[in-house]
Amino acid sequence: MKNRILTLFLSLFITLPLVAAGDPMSDLGSSDPELQMEACRQLGASQNENAIPQLIQLLQNSGDKNVAATAAAALGAIGKAGPATQALLQAANESNDSRVQYAAILALANLNDGDNKDAILSALDHVQNNSGDDMVKDVAVKLKPIISNQ
């Protein structure tokens, strides 16, 4: 089941267009959303933990919801619980954008953060009950038993 989550999760990286990028850490600060998303994908794929603070900033502050969703996906791909968990919980609970909600809940599932299991389950409940996107609601429902058994 964990492999299915990872497959769904990584599909976000594969389905978005790729743009030639220079230094991914520098590119996170670019004004070009395509360059930022490619940097997120590269940093997530390489599981670069040094990028976590900048990815959290993009998730929380980007005006482009595609960039925010790609930053959430990168945090999940890196897979390190801690500040990323809190930022992803906030995104799942506060974002009205289905792309951000989707990426945030999949990322939370990928973090395998047992210390925050109750908060993650609560965020899944919130998304299930409040998302305007039926697919996102369905994913939240399907993730609950997976998170419960982590």
Buried (B, 14 or more C-beta within 10 A) or exposed (E): EEEEBBEBBBEBBEEBEEBEBEEBBEBBEBEEBBBBBBBBBBBBBEEBEEBBEBBBBBBBEBEBBBBBBBBBBBBBBBBBBEEBBBBBBBBBBEBEBBBBBBBBBBBBBBBBBEEBBEBBBBBBBBBBEEBEBEEBBEBBEBBBEBBEEE
